[in-house]
Amino acid sequence: MQYKLLGKSGLRVSELCLGALTFGEDWEWGSSQEESQKIYQAFRNAGGNFIDTANIYTNGTSEKFLGEFIASEREAVVLATKYTNGLGDNNPNGAGNQRKNMLQSVEASLKRLNTEYIDVLWLHIWDFMTPPEEVMRGFDDLVRAGKVLYIGISDAPAWVVSQCNTLAELRGWTQFIGLQIEYSLIQRTPERELLPMAHTFDIGVTAWSPLGGGLLTGKYTGDNTTGEERRLDHQMMEGLVDQSDRHLSIAKEVDKVAQEIGKSSSQVALSWLLNKGVIPIIGARKVSHIEDNLQCLDVKLSAEHIQQLDKVSQIELGFPHDFFQLDLVRNFAYNGVFDKISNHRYSQLKTSK
């Protein structure tokens, strides 16, 4: 396991993050406490130190389990949790980005996690109601109080993240150092706005559903998975997994590469993400799943294989990105010398040409 700085900070996190969405059986498809602890320990034994959960995961059981698992090694773990979403009690202020929900969610998470501070607090989903000033000042107050060390944002438009961080920079408040998004060979639309934004502002990127809800594991294209496993995965990701012909074609291409190099499809899909410079959030219901995923660190995809996977999963970037690629536009904008400009700011444009 290698380590990297999370965005524009000095926080050192493992190149893989353990997602604890499945810790607990409250939602019927998760893992028992015993199996969850085995999964956690397998990740820690591999050198992983970055753990991700949320206040609502398995109705709070995920946080309770993690509180027990990390008790003897709290300082060695980078613990991340989230606020925004409610637990279903119909309290109008029991969800949302506002300061009241932020504070009460953090206090409840600290109790369940049995810790005095949260390493990274994520805003879970942008609610399009709370003013950015309220959100960022609320985060800054929590950091100054020592209850939260760093902040991140998940599931939000690029313009929202940019607005919030610019506001925080101007006011001298704490800025987001992390961005959590859905990103995989199945879901590459973050390449339009979110990933370029994160690169520009030096925000670390973590990817949830890195295996496309199970489509990139070989479970839907191979013969090695039981019907029960498929049913549980479908139940877990219902509404999020699109088994279109295009997505199945991508999954089959991943299977093909996996067979060529003697690795599992999951390992290939995760290795592709690592090559993109993001931190995959790996989750599991069984310790055997996490052990398989961890082996992605030993996978070395060739340039040809990466190109092969890029091609089959390529998306249209749309306007204005595709417009920028036109030779006519570049000739006008750079006066005919685009390929002679050696400024790093243009490296992304040149790579996508």
BALOBA-1460 file (C-alpha; in Angstrom, 3 decimals):
// residues 353
<rec num="1" residu="m" x="0.000" y="0.000" z="0.000"/>
<rec num="2" residu="q" x="1.276" y="3.427" z="-0.974"/>
<rec num="3" residu="y" x="0.139" y="6.713" z="0.576"/>
<rec num="4" residu="k" x="-0.726" y="10.078" z="-0.897"/>
<rec num="5" residu="l" x="-1.662" y="13.532" z="0.302"/>
<rec num="6" residu="l" x="-5.380" y="14.208" z="0.234"/>
<rec num="7" residu="g" x="-5.763" y="17.260" z="-1.947"/>
<rec num="8" residu="k" x="-4.177" y="20.504" z="-0.804"/>
<rec num="9" residu="s" x="-3.349" y="19.235" z="2.667"/>
<rec num="10" residu="g" x="-0.683" y="17.335" z="4.546"/>
<rec num="11" residu="l" x="-3.054" y="14.486" z="5.426"/>
<rec num="12" residu="r" x="-1.564" y="11.142" z="4.379"/>
<rec num="13" residu="v" x="-4.093" y="8.586" z="3.243"/>
<rec num="14" residu="s" x="-3.781" y="5.139" z="1.693"/>
<rec num="15" residu="e" x="-4.248" y="4.805" z="-2.063"/>
<rec num="16" residu="l" x="-7.331" y="2.690" z="-1.396"/>
<rec num="17" residu="c" x="-10.154" y="3.687" z="0.938"/>
<rec num="18" residu="l" x="-12.333" y="1.181" z="2.779"/>
<rec num="19" residu="g" x="-16.036" y="1.907" z="2.442"/>
<rec num="20" residu="a" x="-18.153" y="0.794" z="5.407"/>
<rec num="21" residu="l" x="-21.570" y="1.013" z="3.738"/>
<rec num="22" residu="t" x="-22.056" y="-2.731" z="4.238"/>
<rec num="23" residu="f" x="-21.105" y="-2.806" z="7.927"/>
<rec num="24" residu="g" x="-24.281" y="-3.975" z="9.646"/>
<rec num="25" residu="e" x="-27.316" y="-6.020" z="8.659"/>
<rec num="26" residu="d" x="-29.988" y="-3.386" z="9.302"/>
<rec num="27" residu="w" x="-30.633" y="-3.039" z="5.565"/>
<rec num="28" residu="e" x="-30.764" y="-6.828" z="5.072"/>
<rec num="29" residu="w" x="-27.854" y="-7.116" z="2.630"/>
<rec num="30" residu="g" x="-24.916" y="-6.057" z="4.803"/>
<rec num="31" residu="s" x="-22.323" y="-7.896" z="6.885"/>
<rec num="32" residu="s" x="-22.463" y="-9.136" z="10.457"/>
<rec num="33" residu="q" x="-20.236" y="-7.509" z="13.049"/>
<rec num="34" residu="e" x="-17.868" y="-10.471" z="12.948"/>
<rec num="35" residu="e" x="-17.531" y="-10.385" z="9.145"/>
<rec num="36" residu="s" x="-17.260" y="-6.582" z="9.145"/>
<rec num="37" residu="q" x="-14.356" y="-6.775" z="11.588"/>
<rec num="38" residu="k" x="-12.599" y="-9.327" z="9.382"/>
<rec num="39" residu="i" x="-13.023" y="-7.010" z="6.390"/>
<rec num="40" residu="y" x="-11.694" y="-4.074" z="8.406"/>
<rec num="41" residu="q" x="-8.720" y="-6.067" z="9.655"/>
<rec num="42" residu="a" x="-7.837" y="-7.355" z="6.187"/>
<rec num="43" residu="f" x="-7.721" y="-3.756" z="4.970"/>
<rec num="44" residu="r" x="-5.593" y="-2.632" z="7.896"/>
<rec num="45" residu="n" x="-3.228" y="-5.603" z="7.500"/>
<rec num="46" residu="a" x="-2.666" y="-4.511" z="3.899"/>
<rec num="47" residu="g" x="-1.581" y="-1.070" z="5.106"/>
<rec num="48" residu="g" x="-4.847" y="0.788" z="4.498"/>
<rec num="49" residu="n" x="-5.549" y="3.660" z="6.877"/>
<rec num="50" residu="f" x="-8.399" y="5.543" z="5.127"/>
<rec num="51" residu="i" x="-11.907" y="4.502" z="6.271"/>
<rec num="52" residu="d" x="-15.159" y="5.960" z="4.931"/>
<rec num="53" residu="t" x="-18.648" y="5.764" z="6.436"/>
<rec num="54" residu="a" x="-21.705" y="7.998" z="6.926"/>
<rec num="55" residu="n" x="-24.175" y="8.854" z="9.650"/>
<rec num="56" residu="i" x="-26.998" y="6.954" z="7.911"/>
<rec num="57" residu="y" x="-25.132" y="3.820" z="6.795"/>
<rec num="58" residu="t" x="-27.087" y="0.821" z="8.103"/>
<rec num="59" residu="n" x="-29.024" y="3.236" z="10.325"/>
<rec num="60" residu="g" x="-25.909" y="4.196" z="12.283"/>
<rec num="61" residu="t" x="-24.679" y="0.645" z="12.863"/>
<rec num="62" residu="s" x="-21.729" y="1.167" z="10.512"/>
<rec num="63" residu="e" x="-20.410" y="3.981" z="12.703"/>
<rec num="64" residu="k" x="-20.987" y="1.941" z="15.884"/>
<rec num="65" residu="f" x="-19.029" y="-1.009" z="14.497"/>
<rec num="66" residu="l" x="-16.178" y="1.240" z="13.375"/>
<rec num="67" residu="g" x="-16.072" y="2.900" z="16.780"/>
<rec num="68" residu="e" x="-15.273" y="-0.503" z="18.271"/>
<rec num="69" residu="f" x="-12.866" y="-1.562" z="15.536"/>
<rec num="70" residu="i" x="-10.678" y="1.574" z="15.738"/>
<rec num="71" residu="a" x="-10.739" y="1.989" z="19.521"/>
<rec num="72" residu="s" x="-7.253" y="0.587" z="20.086"/>
<rec num="73" residu="e" x="-5.639" y="2.371" z="17.125"/>
<rec num="74" residu="r" x="-7.552" y="5.629" z="16.701"/>
<rec num="75" residu="e" x="-4.479" y="7.739" z="15.932"/>
<rec num="76" residu="a" x="-3.392" y="5.424" z="13.092"/>
<rec num="77" residu="v" x="-6.706" y="5.646" z="11.246"/>
<rec num="78" residu="v" x="-7.971" y="8.430" z="8.989"/>
<rec num="79" residu="l" x="-11.676" y="8.249" z="9.765"/>
<rec num="80" residu="a" x="-14.165" y="9.921" z="7.433"/>
<rec num="81" residu="t" x="-17.911" y="10.182" z="7.886"/>
<rec num="82" residu="k" x="-20.692" y="12.247" z="6.343"/>
<rec num="83" residu="y" x="-23.632" y="14.417" z="7.234"/>
<rec num="84" residu="t" x="-26.683" y="15.657" z="5.268"/>
<rec num="85" residu="n" x="-28.990" y="12.674" z="4.932"/>
<rec num="86" residu="g" x="-31.603" y="11.887" z="7.570"/>
<rec num="87" residu="l" x="-32.559" y="8.647" z="9.250"/>
<rec num="88" residu="g" x="-36.214" y="8.834" z="8.216"/>
<rec num="89" residu="d" x="-37.920" y="10.401" z="11.256"/>
<rec num="90" residu="n" x="-39.580" y="13.176" z="9.189"/>
<rec num="91" residu="n" x="-37.872" y="15.932" z="11.168"/>
<rec num="92" residu="p" x="-37.546" y="18.865" z="8.699"/>
<rec num="93" residu="n" x="-34.147" y="19.776" z="10.156"/>
<rec num="94" residu="g" x="-33.044" y="16.160" z="10.480"/>
<rec num="95" residu="a" x="-31.550" y="16.330" z="6.987"/>
<rec num="96" residu="g" x="-29.996" y="18.951" z="4.725"/>
<rec num="97" residu="n" x="-26.809" y="20.990" z="4.652"/>
<rec num="98" residu="q" x="-27.844" y="23.631" z="7.205"/>
<rec num="99" residu="r" x="-25.842" y="24.391" z="10.337"/>
<rec num="100" residu="k" x="-28.411" y="22.792" z="12.681"/>
<rec num="101" residu="n" x="-28.316" y="19.423" z="10.941"/>
<rec num="102" residu="m" x="-24.544" y="19.672" z="10.541"/>
<rec num="103" residu="l" x="-23.998" y="20.135" z="14.262"/>
<rec num="104" residu="q" x="-26.519" y="17.571" z="15.468"/>
<rec num="105" residu="s" x="-25.259" y="14.999" z="12.924"/>
<rec num="106" residu="v" x="-21.651" y="15.470" z="14.010"/>
<rec num="107" residu="e" x="-22.522" y="15.179" z="17.695"/>
<rec num="108" residu="a" x="-24.435" y="11.953" z="17.036"/>
<rec num="109" residu="s" x="-21.626" y="10.537" z="14.876"/>
<rec num="110" residu="l" x="-19.013" y="11.298" z="17.535"/>
<rec num="111" residu="k" x="-21.038" y="9.303" z="20.068"/>
<rec num="112" residu="r" x="-21.533" y="6.328" z="17.740"/>
<rec num="113" residu="l" x="-17.886" y="6.365" z="16.679"/>
<rec num="114" residu="n" x="-16.773" y="6.797" z="20.294"/>
<rec num="115" residu="t" x="-14.199" y="9.397" z="19.315"/>
<rec num="116" residu="e" x="-13.477" y="13.024" z="20.121"/>
<rec num="117" residu="y" x="-12.881" y="14.096" z="16.528"/>
<rec num="118" residu="i" x="-13.565" y="13.206" z="12.905"/>
<rec num="119" residu="d" x="-10.615" y="13.292" z="10.526"/>
<rec num="120" residu="v" x="-12.628" y="14.123" z="7.405"/>
<rec num="121" residu="l" x="-16.255" y="15.258" z="7.458"/>
<rec num="122" residu="w" x="-17.987" y="15.022" z="4.102"/>
<rec num="123" residu="l" x="-21.036" y="16.964" z="3.046"/>
<rec num="124" residu="h" x="-22.983" y="14.020" z="1.628"/>
<rec num="125" residu="i" x="-25.333" y="15.580" z="-0.933"/>
<rec num="126" residu="w" x="-25.829" y="19.225" z="-1.911"/>
<rec num="127" residu="d" x="-29.380" y="20.252" z="-0.965"/>
<rec num="128" residu="f" x="-29.757" y="23.352" z="-3.196"/>
<rec num="129" residu="m" x="-31.343" y="25.204" z="-0.254"/>
<rec num="130" residu="t" x="-28.651" y="26.137" z="2.232"/>
<rec num="131" residu="p" x="-26.512" y="29.202" z="1.379"/>
<rec num="132" residu="p" x="-22.845" y="28.352" z="0.728"/>
<rec num="133" residu="e" x="-21.853" y="30.925" z="3.366"/>
<rec num="134" residu="e" x="-23.759" y="29.013" z="6.037"/>
<rec num="135" residu="v" x="-22.238" y="25.696" z="5.016"/>
<rec num="136" residu="m" x="-18.637" y="26.860" z="4.898"/>
<rec num="137" residu="r" x="-18.826" y="28.920" z="8.086"/>
<rec num="138" residu="g" x="-20.431" y="25.951" z="9.854"/>
<rec num="139" residu="f" x="-17.605" y="23.680" z="8.712"/>
<rec num="140" residu="d" x="-15.020" y="26.238" z="9.811"/>
<rec num="141" residu="d" x="-16.556" y="26.474" z="13.271"/>
<rec num="142" residu="l" x="-16.363" y="22.681" z="13.666"/>
<rec num="143" residu="v" x="-12.698" y="22.698" z="12.626"/>
<rec num="144" residu="r" x="-11.878" y="25.521" z="15.029"/>
<rec num="145" residu="a" x="-13.670" y="23.633" z="17.793"/>
<rec num="146" residu="g" x="-11.464" y="20.589" z="17.128"/>
<rec num="147" residu="k" x="-14.379" y="18.273" z="16.372"/>
<rec num="148" residu="v" x="-13.409" y="17.986" z="12.692"/>
<rec num="149" residu="l" x="-9.913" y="18.178" z="11.183"/>
<rec num="150" residu="y" x="-10.621" y="18.357" z="7.420"/>
<rec num="151" residu="i" x="-13.679" y="18.708" z="5.223"/>
<rec num="152" residu="g" x="-14.811" y="17.296" z="1.898"/>
<rec num="153" residu="i" x="-17.856" y="17.324" z="-0.337"/>
<rec num="154" residu="s" x="-19.696" y="14.508" z="-2.079"/>
<rec num="155" residu="d" x="-22.318" y="14.412" z="-4.826"/>
<rec num="156" residu="a" x="-22.365" y="18.081" z="-5.789"/>
<rec num="157" residu="p" x="-21.989" y="20.022" z="-9.056"/>
<rec num="158" residu="a" x="-18.557" y="21.370" z="-9.906"/>
<rec num="159" residu="w" x="-19.796" y="24.971" z="-9.779"/>
<rec num="160" residu="v" x="-20.999" y="24.464" z="-6.199"/>
<rec num="161" residu="v" x="-17.639" y="23.112" z="-5.055"/>
<rec num="162" residu="s" x="-15.824" y="25.959" z="-6.809"/>
<rec num="163" residu="q" x="-18.121" y="28.568" z="-5.293"/>
<rec num="164" residu="c" x="-17.758" y="27.150" z="-1.779"/>
<rec num="165" residu="n" x="-13.962" y="26.896" z="-1.869"/>
<rec num="166" residu="t" x="-13.517" y="30.324" z="-3.426"/>
<rec num="167" residu="l" x="-15.760" y="31.824" z="-0.745"/>
<rec num="168" residu="a" x="-13.846" y="30.017" z="1.997"/>
<rec num="169" residu="e" x="-10.509" y="31.166" z="0.610"/>
<rec num="170" residu="l" x="-11.631" y="34.801" z="0.534"/>
<rec num="171" residu="r" x="-13.036" y="34.625" z="4.087"/>
<rec num="172" residu="g" x="-10.120" y="32.679" z="5.551"/>
<rec num="173" residu="w" x="-12.308" y="29.664" z="6.315"/>
<rec num="174" residu="t" x="-11.533" y="25.957" z="5.993"/>
<rec num="175" residu="q" x="-11.694" y="24.701" z="2.401"/>
<rec num="176" residu="f" x="-12.698" y="21.332" z="0.955"/>
<rec num="177" residu="i" x="-9.649" y="19.111" z="0.435"/>
<rec num="178" residu="g" x="-11.616" y="16.120" z="-0.840"/>
<rec num="179" residu="l" x="-14.258" y="15.374" z="-3.451"/>
<rec num="180" residu="q" x="-16.276" y="12.141" z="-3.423"/>
<rec num="181" residu="i" x="-17.977" y="11.159" z="-6.675"/>
<rec num="182" residu="e" x="-19.311" y="8.162" z="-8.538"/>
<rec num="183" residu="y" x="-16.556" y="7.255" z="-10.971"/>
<rec num="184" residu="s" x="-15.706" y="4.050" z="-12.816"/>
<rec num="185" residu="l" x="-15.355" y="2.635" z="-16.305"/>
<rec num="186" residu="i" x="-19.161" y="2.537" z="-16.286"/>
<rec num="187" residu="q" x="-19.568" y="6.121" z="-15.055"/>
<rec num="188" residu="r" x="-17.094" y="8.532" z="-16.649"/>
<rec num="189" residu="t" x="-19.237" y="11.685" z="-16.847"/>
<rec num="190" residu="p" x="-17.270" y="13.331" z="-13.972"/>
<rec num="191" residu="e" x="-14.548" y="13.845" z="-16.602"/>
<rec num="192" residu="r" x="-16.631" y="16.674" z="-18.055"/>
<rec num="193" residu="e" x="-16.508" y="19.118" z="-15.137"/>
<rec num="194" residu="l" x="-15.835" y="17.533" z="-11.742"/>
<rec num="195" residu="l" x="-12.407" y="16.015" z="-12.385"/>
<rec num="196" residu="p" x="-10.963" y="19.052" z="-14.214"/>
<rec num="197" residu="m" x="-12.278" y="21.241" z="-11.386"/>
<rec num="198" residu="a" x="-10.668" y="19.013" z="-8.750"/>
<rec num="199" residu="h" x="-7.380" y="19.032" z="-10.657"/>
<rec num="200" residu="t" x="-7.421" y="22.824" z="-10.971"/>
<rec num="201" residu="f" x="-8.189" y="23.431" z="-7.278"/>
<rec num="202" residu="d" x="-5.956" y="20.569" z="-6.046"/>
<rec num="203" residu="i" x="-8.807" y="18.654" z="-4.420"/>
<rec num="204" residu="g" x="-8.282" y="14.952" z="-3.756"/>
<rec num="205" residu="v" x="-10.781" y="12.632" z="-5.445"/>
<rec num="206" residu="t" x="-12.317" y="9.481" z="-3.995"/>
<rec num="207" residu="a" x="-14.547" y="7.287" z="-6.155"/>
<rec num="208" residu="w" x="-17.619" y="5.487" z="-4.857"/>
<rec num="209" residu="s" x="-19.091" y="2.536" z="-6.748"/>
<rec num="210" residu="p" x="-15.714" y="1.969" z="-8.462"/>
<rec num="211" residu="l" x="-16.958" y="-1.388" z="-9.746"/>
<rec num="212" residu="g" x="-20.131" y="-0.008" z="-11.288"/>
<rec num="213" residu="g" x="-22.439" y="-1.560" z="-8.723"/>
<rec num="214" residu="g" x="-20.961" y="-4.987" z="-9.382"/>
<rec num="215" residu="l" x="-21.086" y="-4.876" z="-13.191"/>
<rec num="216" residu="l" x="-17.283" y="-4.743" z="-13.398"/>
<rec num="217" residu="t" x="-16.698" y="-7.765" z="-11.160"/>
<rec num="218" residu="g" x="-17.651" y="-10.410" z="-13.709"/>
<rec num="219" residu="k" x="-20.784" y="-11.266" z="-11.730"/>
<rec num="220" residu="y" x="-23.121" y="-10.350" z="-14.566"/>
<rec num="221" residu="t" x="-20.919" y="-11.472" z="-17.449"/>
<rec num="222" residu="g" x="-19.271" y="-14.596" z="-16.031"/>
<rec num="223" residu="d" x="-20.419" y="-17.933" z="-14.677"/>
<rec num="224" residu="n" x="-18.712" y="-17.925" z="-11.286"/>
<rec num="225" residu="t" x="-21.317" y="-16.052" z="-9.249"/>
<rec num="226" residu="t" x="-24.295" y="-17.621" z="-7.544"/>
<rec num="227" residu="g" x="-27.799" y="-16.376" z="-8.136"/>
<rec num="228" residu="e" x="-28.023" y="-15.328" z="-4.480"/>
<rec num="229" residu="e" x="-24.951" y="-13.081" z="-4.769"/>
<rec num="230" residu="r" x="-26.379" y="-11.446" z="-7.868"/>
<rec num="231" residu="r" x="-29.712" y="-10.914" z="-6.134"/>
<rec num="232" residu="l" x="-28.079" y="-9.263" z="-3.123"/>
<rec num="233" residu="d" x="-25.952" y="-6.985" z="-5.302"/>
<rec num="234" residu="h" x="-28.988" y="-5.991" z="-7.335"/>
<rec num="235" residu="q" x="-30.937" y="-5.270" z="-4.154"/>
<rec num="236" residu="m" x="-28.077" y="-3.194" z="-2.783"/>
<rec num="237" residu="m" x="-27.635" y="-1.073" z="-5.928"/>
<rec num="238" residu="e" x="-31.223" y="-1.019" z="-7.191"/>
<rec num="239" residu="g" x="-31.859" y="2.195" z="-9.096"/>
<rec num="240" residu="l" x="-28.135" y="2.919" z="-9.470"/>
<rec num="241" residu="v" x="-27.028" y="0.135" z="-11.835"/>
<rec num="242" residu="d" x="-27.904" y="0.371" z="-15.514"/>
<rec num="243" residu="q" x="-27.320" y="-2.941" z="-17.277"/>
<rec num="244" residu="s" x="-27.466" y="-1.425" z="-20.750"/>
<rec num="245" residu="d" x="-25.819" y="-3.036" z="-23.766"/>
<rec num="246" residu="r" x="-23.093" y="-0.393" z="-23.607"/>
<rec num="247" residu="h" x="-22.326" y="-1.081" z="-19.952"/>
<rec num="248" residu="l" x="-22.269" y="-4.833" z="-20.480"/>
<rec num="249" residu="s" x="-19.867" y="-4.316" z="-23.407"/>
<rec num="250" residu="i" x="-17.555" y="-2.396" z="-21.091"/>
<rec num="251" residu="a" x="-17.796" y="-5.147" z="-18.482"/>
<rec num="252" residu="k" x="-16.949" y="-7.807" z="-21.067"/>
<rec num="253" residu="e" x="-13.899" y="-5.800" z="-22.172"/>
<rec num="254" residu="v" x="-12.748" y="-5.682" z="-18.550"/>
<rec num="255" residu="d" x="-13.220" y="-9.463" z="-18.360"/>
<rec num="256" residu="k" x="-11.139" y="-9.829" z="-21.525"/>
<rec num="257" residu="v" x="-8.236" y="-7.814" z="-20.132"/>
<rec num="258" residu="a" x="-8.470" y="-9.715" z="-16.842"/>
<rec num="259" residu="q" x="-8.188" y="-13.048" z="-18.641"/>
<rec num="260" residu="e" x="-5.195" y="-11.833" z="-20.646"/>
<rec num="261" residu="i" x="-3.191" y="-10.818" z="-17.572"/>
<rec num="262" residu="g" x="-4.445" y="-13.510" z="-15.193"/>
<rec num="263" residu="k" x="-6.221" y="-11.203" z="-12.764"/>
<rec num="264" residu="s" x="-9.819" y="-10.755" z="-11.663"/>
<rec num="265" residu="s" x="-12.140" y="-8.280" z="-13.378"/>
<rec num="266" residu="s" x="-12.488" y="-6.305" z="-10.140"/>
<rec num="267" residu="q" x="-8.723" y="-5.905" z="-9.898"/>
<rec num="268" residu="v" x="-8.498" y="-4.619" z="-13.469"/>
<rec num="269" residu="a" x="-11.314" y="-2.095" z="-12.982"/>
<rec num="270" residu="l" x="-9.749" y="-0.793" z="-9.763"/>
<rec num="271" residu="s" x="-6.293" y="-0.614" z="-11.326"/>
<rec num="272" residu="w" x="-7.721" y="1.531" z="-14.131"/>
<rec num="273" residu="l" x="-8.991" y="3.981" z="-11.508"/>
<rec num="274" residu="l" x="-5.642" y="4.065" z="-9.722"/>
<rec num="275" residu="n" x="-4.054" y="4.976" z="-13.045"/>
<rec num="276" residu="k" x="-6.430" y="7.959" z="-13.200"/>
<rec num="277" residu="g" x="-5.031" y="9.311" z="-9.931"/>
<rec num="278" residu="v" x="-8.168" y="8.812" z="-7.826"/>
<rec num="279" residu="i" x="-8.713" y="6.838" z="-4.617"/>
<rec num="280" residu="p" x="-11.210" y="3.993" z="-5.112"/>
<rec num="281" residu="i" x="-13.542" y="3.347" z="-2.188"/>
<rec num="282" residu="i" x="-13.685" y="-0.418" z="-1.947"/>
<rec num="283" residu="g" x="-16.450" y="-2.137" z="-0.020"/>
<rec num="284" residu="a" x="-17.421" y="-5.735" z="0.591"/>
<rec num="285" residu="r" x="-19.921" y="-8.030" z="2.232"/>
<rec num="286" residu="k" x="-17.379" y="-10.828" z="2.617"/>
<rec num="287" residu="v" x="-13.722" y="-10.821" z="3.573"/>
<rec num="288" residu="s" x="-12.963" y="-12.795" z="0.395"/>
<rec num="289" residu="h" x="-14.248" y="-9.838" z="-1.644"/>
<rec num="290" residu="i" x="-11.963" y="-7.332" z="0.061"/>
<rec num="291" residu="e" x="-8.985" y="-9.677" z="-0.238"/>
<rec num="292" residu="d" x="-9.584" y="-9.895" z="-3.981"/>
<rec num="293" residu="n" x="-9.953" y="-6.118" z="-4.337"/>
<rec num="294" residu="l" x="-6.762" y="-5.420" z="-2.403"/>
<rec num="295" residu="q" x="-4.777" y="-7.367" z="-4.985"/>
<rec num="296" residu="c" x="-5.454" y="-4.585" z="-7.495"/>
<rec num="297" residu="l" x="-2.347" y="-2.960" z="-6.024"/>
<rec num="298" residu="d" x="-0.274" y="-5.656" z="-7.726"/>
<rec num="299" residu="v" x="-1.877" y="-5.160" z="-11.145"/>
<rec num="300" residu="k" x="0.182" y="-3.312" z="-13.730"/>
<rec num="301" residu="l" x="-1.932" y="-2.435" z="-16.745"/>
<rec num="302" residu="s" x="0.006" y="-1.827" z="-19.940"/>
<rec num="303" residu="a" x="-0.501" y="1.362" z="-21.940"/>
<rec num="304" residu="e" x="-2.286" y="-0.754" z="-24.539"/>
<rec num="305" residu="h" x="-4.701" y="-2.180" z="-21.986"/>
<rec num="306" residu="i" x="-5.463" y="1.267" z="-20.564"/>
<rec num="307" residu="q" x="-6.086" y="2.567" z="-24.065"/>
<rec num="308" residu="q" x="-8.307" y="-0.435" z="-24.754"/>
<rec num="309" residu="l" x="-10.419" y="0.252" z="-21.668"/>
<rec num="310" residu="d" x="-10.488" y="3.994" z="-22.328"/>
<rec num="311" residu="k" x="-11.792" y="3.412" z="-25.822"/>
<rec num="312" residu="v" x="-14.632" y="1.038" z="-24.957"/>
<rec num="313" residu="s" x="-15.842" y="3.318" z="-22.124"/>
<rec num="314" residu="q" x="-15.295" y="6.669" z="-23.840"/>
<rec num="315" residu="i" x="-18.039" y="9.265" z="-23.437"/>
<rec num="316" residu="e" x="-18.965" y="12.418" z="-25.310"/>
<rec num="317" residu="l" x="-17.796" y="15.394" z="-23.299"/>
<rec num="318" residu="g" x="-20.354" y="17.673" z="-24.942"/>
<rec num="319" residu="f" x="-20.270" y="21.430" z="-25.259"/>
<rec num="320" residu="p" x="-18.036" y="23.301" z="-24.731"/>
<rec num="321" residu="h" x="-15.404" y="20.566" z="-24.320"/>
<rec num="322" residu="d" x="-15.830" y="18.935" z="-27.720"/>
<rec num="323" residu="f" x="-15.962" y="22.417" z="-29.239"/>
<rec num="324" residu="f" x="-12.514" y="23.160" z="-27.773"/>
<rec num="325" residu="q" x="-11.077" y="20.139" z="-29.608"/>
<rec num="326" residu="l" x="-11.900" y="21.457" z="-33.078"/>
<rec num="327" residu="d" x="-8.791" y="22.421" z="-35.053"/>
<rec num="328" residu="l" x="-10.580" y="25.510" z="-36.336"/>
<rec num="329" residu="v" x="-11.277" y="26.712" z="-32.807"/>
<rec num="330" residu="r" x="-7.731" y="25.994" z="-31.640"/>
<rec num="331" residu="n" x="-6.256" y="27.800" z="-34.594"/>
<rec num="332" residu="f" x="-8.318" y="30.870" z="-33.749"/>
<rec num="333" residu="a" x="-7.740" y="30.708" z="-29.969"/>
<rec num="334" residu="y" x="-3.986" y="30.035" z="-30.133"/>
<rec num="335" residu="n" x="-3.250" y="31.739" z="-33.415"/>
<rec num="336" residu="g" x="-1.968" y="28.532" z="-35.016"/>
<rec num="337" residu="v" x="0.682" y="27.709" z="-32.359"/>
<rec num="338" residu="f" x="-1.284" y="25.475" z="-29.961"/>
<rec num="339" residu="d" x="1.137" y="22.531" z="-30.279"/>
<rec num="340" residu="k" x="4.107" y="24.807" z="-29.631"/>
<rec num="341" residu="i" x="2.852" y="26.090" z="-26.274"/>
<rec num="342" residu="s" x="4.545" y="24.222" z="-23.399"/>
<rec num="343" residu="n" x="2.514" y="25.453" z="-20.445"/>
<rec num="344" residu="h" x="1.223" y="22.824" z="-17.989"/>
<rec num="345" residu="r" x="-2.187" y="24.487" z="-18.005"/>
<rec num="346" residu="y" x="-2.707" y="23.208" z="-21.520"/>
<rec num="347" residu="s" x="-1.588" y="19.635" z="-20.831"/>
<rec num="348" residu="q" x="-5.148" y="18.390" z="-20.354"/>
<rec num="349" residu="l" x="-6.257" y="19.861" z="-23.671"/>
<rec num="350" residu="k" x="-3.296" y="18.357" z="-25.466"/>
<rec num="351" residu="t" x="-3.854" y="14.936" z="-23.904"/>
<rec num="352" residu="s" x="-7.447" y="14.827" z="-25.080"/>
<rec num="353" residu="k" x="-6.653" y="15.940" z="-28.626"/>
